[in-house]
Structures are given as structure tokens and as C-alpha cells.
Amino acid sequence: MSKRIRTRLIVILALTLLSVYLFSGFPPSIANMRQRINLGLDLQGGIQLVLRVKTSDAIRAETDQTIESLRAQLQKENITVGEMTRTQDDQFTATGVDPSKNTDFRRIITEVHPEWDVTSSTGGTYLLQLKQIQAATYRQQSVDQAISTISNRINALGVTEPTIQRRGATTSDQILIQFPGVKDPARVEDIIQSTALLELKIVDGAGSFPSEEAAKQSYGGVLPADLEALPSIERSADGSPLFYVVRKSGGITGRDLKNAYVSRDPNNGRPAISFSLNTDGAKKFGSITERNVGKLLAIILDNRVQSAPVLHERITDQGQITGSFTQKDADDLALKLRSGALPASISIDEETIVGATLGADSIKAGITASLVALGAVLAFVLIYYRASGINAAIAMFLNLVVLLGAMAYLGATLTLPGIAGVILTIGVGIDSNVLIFERIREEMRAGKNAASAVLTSFNRVFVTLVDTHLAALISATFLFLFGTGPVKGFAVTLVIGLVSNMFTAVFVSRTLFEIVLARKEVGESISI
């Protein structure tokens, strides 16, 4: 055996052993294979959700933030203002502005808040409207941020190979999520949907009220525009929630949060959540608490007051959320706070649960289809190409081994359409061998000996194989870039299969022919 053939055999053997190790471990086993090949939702069961981001919440939050920012800017430039009240999600009014400062007011809007238009002004009252193009940008950003936040939460849960992506066009407000193998869908849904918006606001008044109506009555039946009544997790004697009246703005939000972790309530030893604020948040919190010593501080999560302790002294960068938390509740809440608050609330438009039994049936059907396809193709090449059919069978087998090894190494997810891609890979592999074998037959009919026919055929068919595989690779790449989960699964297996097929059809098959020819006399024919 020549040194060249020996080197080729070492390369083929090394790649085969490496591929086997990657997808089945050592020693090879079905159990290891199940662990190393990630199965998609349709093969192992799980949950698929289509979520809708309520982008109007993000616009409303942006409006409130603009109000606070504008108020601080006006105070900095000594421009008096009475009230600034949000009238719509993307609109607010500013009243009581000194009419002599009209030019300065408009300058501040133009320089600091160019995304807002002053649509009208009369006697110190201004109506400001968010520009449509800016509103569209905020809506798109809120969906992107929701995807990022959900990804952080799900990755922290340890869900294997989740699919989290925008559904439809880039302007869509829907998110498609797939969680293969999820055992507790209710917990996943809760963690995804919870906005986890932390707010620290000063309570207006000395305590809570038994109902929202009672809170309003204490202010003459209507709350002032800068106050709001929020329910508490505390309950009255009849089981209804207590209400606190807090200032709408001027507090700390989740944007100022640096970290959150599970701790213990020093009063009763129950699980609690401690949090720390970033530099800007600590500075702002210190200023707020210093001005309001002796008042109640409402710790609010998703518009529900968790607790309202008395401020005994100035506080800067630390705080604690207490309540009737179980350990699991505390862990989940800390996770949500660390991963960031959702920019808007989320609703579930569609929910599909795939049972493990259905996934097992899909695997069984897919394997059966693959074996039938493999058997039929093997029967064809062995009958039609005789001994050379063994060459094609070995190349096809190695193609599948390399395909599985590459999928395990890359962490690709095998889906039911992916199994279809495997079956297609079998067909493409045999098609490549058919092109080569038929060319060898033609060369031998033209009078060339076996060695010359094999050499000429591989050299001339190579360009054709590259062309066909490259065209298929381009198509598969577009399927991966623009397709959804199942289509991507098909594209992944097809891309890997095409690359491995080029190796087996050209490198492996040629090496096998050269081994056979090395054992024959010069001029002796081959079985094809």
C-alpha cells in the first residue's frame, strides 16, 4: 500500500472515530447519544408560545420618563411649571409655565427632547406629542428588549436549546418561543410574562386605605393628577387588598437596579430579595430618602406594593423586598430582577404543548423513514453497480457518521424536518456517487483501463459536484437565515450533510477505489 493511500486512510479513520466520539461518547452508547444530540420541540416534547408585546406600555413609560426629565430641566433653568400630566400614551400637557419663558421652554424641547413636538400652547399651557417615527422606533425597540430580557431569564433557568425570535416582519410585535423538554410549563410562563418592574416611590399620607374608593375619598373623591392608588399584597379583615397612595413619578425604577439576590427577612427569617442600585440610582435614591425621612417608602413590583417601611434615615444603594415569599418564589423573583424588567407587559396569543409521547412517536417514525430510505438506496447501488456499490454504501455510512458528529459538536438541534434533511442527505450522497460511477463506465467504454478511468472521472466530475453542492448550500443558507425553527432545523442538517457529502464522495470514495486498484494487475477491470 502506497504512503499516499495510507495517509488518506489515517485521515478517514481519525475523522470517523472523532465523529463517533462526539455524538456517542466513549464507549459509544445510545444514552450518550441522547445527551449529546439536542432534540427539538417536535422530537422530545415541550411548549411553544406566541407572545404579543403590548408596546403601548413602553410608549407610556417613555412619556412618564420624559415628564420627569423635563421637570428637572425646567427647574435647573429656573422656569416655573405647575403640573405636567400624561393625557394619552404618547401625549402630555404642561400647565402653569411662565408665558414670558415661552422661547426658553420651546428651546429646551428642541434641544433636549427633539422627539417631541409642541402641538399647541395657550396662556402657559402646552400640549406635547411624540413624533410618529419616534413612537415606531420605541415600539420596535421594546420588542427587541423583550426578546433580550426573555432570553436572559430562560437561559438562567437552564432550558436546553430554546428558540426565541421575532415572529413575522421586523415591525411585528409578536415573539415566537419554543422550549424543548420543559417539565414545568406554568413556571416558565410565569417567569416570561412577569414584567418584574421594580419601583421605589414615596407614599403620600400616613398609611394604607381599605379600598381604592376610600383612598379617593380622602382626597375629596378624585386623586390629584400626580398621585395614584396602588393595591398592596397586604389584606384587610375581609380579605380585600389594602391600597397605598403614591406619587406617580420621582422615584426609583428597575433601570437603576444593579443586582438582586435572595436573602432573609431579619424580622421573621423568611426568604426575601435584597437589591443594590447603580451609581446614578444610589445618588437619586439618597436624595429622595433624605428629603422624606419619616415618611413611608413603597416598594412596588408590577404595580403592587410589596411593603411600605418607614424611612428612618437616608438610604443610598441598598434595599430589601420582604413578603410571604417561598424559597422558589424568591429565587424566581431575584432571577427576573437580575435579567431586567420587561419594557412592556406581554400576553400569550397562542400556546401549543407537545407531549413527550408524541415526540417519541415522531422519532420512531423518522428513524423508520431513514432506515427504509437507507435500505432502498443500498439495495439499488449494490444491484446496479455490483461491487462498486459497496464503495457507495461505505461513503454514505461515513457521511451520516460525520453529519451526526458535526451536529453534536456545533450543538445543533435535531428536529423532525431535520430528520427529513438527513434522508435528503442520503439521496444527495448517492446522487454524487451515481455521477462518478456513470462517468467511470463511460471512460471504460471509451477504451481506458480502470485506473485511468477512475482518475479521469474524479477529476472531471469534481467541478460538477462543487457546482451542485454550492447551489444547494446557498438555498439552505437562505432557509436558515429567514426560516422559523423547524425550517432552520432542516437547513442545518442539509448544510452539514452537503459539506460532509463532498468529503465522502470525493475523498473517501476515491480512496476506496485506489485501494481496490492497488490490489489489481495493470489493465485489470473493476466491478461497476
URHU-V512766 format. One record per run of one state. SS is the DSSP state (A for helix, B for strand, O for the rest). FROM is the first residue (numbers start at 1). TO is the last residue. If there is no record, write none. Layout:
BEGIN
{{SS | FROM | TO} {SS | FROM | TO}}
END
This chain:
BEGIN
{{O | 1 | 2} {A | 3 | 24} {O | 25 | 29} {A | 30 | 36} {O | 37 | 37} {B | 38 | 39} {O | 40 | 40} {A | 41 | 44} {O | 45 | 45} {B | 46 | 53} {O | 54 | 54} {A | 55 | 76} {O | 77 | 82} {B | 83 | 88} {O | 89 | 90} {B | 91 | 95} {O | 96 | 98} {A | 99 | 112} {O | 113 | 115} {B | 116 | 122} {O | 123 | 124} {B | 125 | 130} {O | 131 | 131} {A | 132 | 157} {O | 158 | 162} {B | 163 | 166} {O | 167 | 173} {B | 174 | 180} {O | 181 | 184} {A | 185 | 193} {O | 194 | 197} {B | 198 | 203} {O | 204 | 208} {B | 209 | 209} {O | 210 | 211} {A | 212 | 217} {O | 218 | 226} {B | 227 | 235} {O | 236 | 240} {B | 241 | 247} {O | 248 | 251} {B | 252 | 253} {A | 254 | 256} {B | 257 | 264} {O | 265 | 270} {B | 271 | 277} {O | 278 | 278} {A | 279 | 291} {O | 292 | 295} {B | 296 | 301} {O | 302 | 303} {B | 304 | 310} {O | 311 | 317} {B | 318 | 325} {O | 326 | 326} {A | 327 | 339} {O | 340 | 345} {B | 346 | 354} {O | 355 | 355} {A | 356 | 385} {O | 386 | 387} {A | 388 | 410} {O | 411 | 412} {B | 413 | 414} {O | 415 | 415} {A | 416 | 445} {O | 446 | 449} {A | 450 | 482} {O | 483 | 484} {A | 485 | 518} {O | 519 | 528}}
END
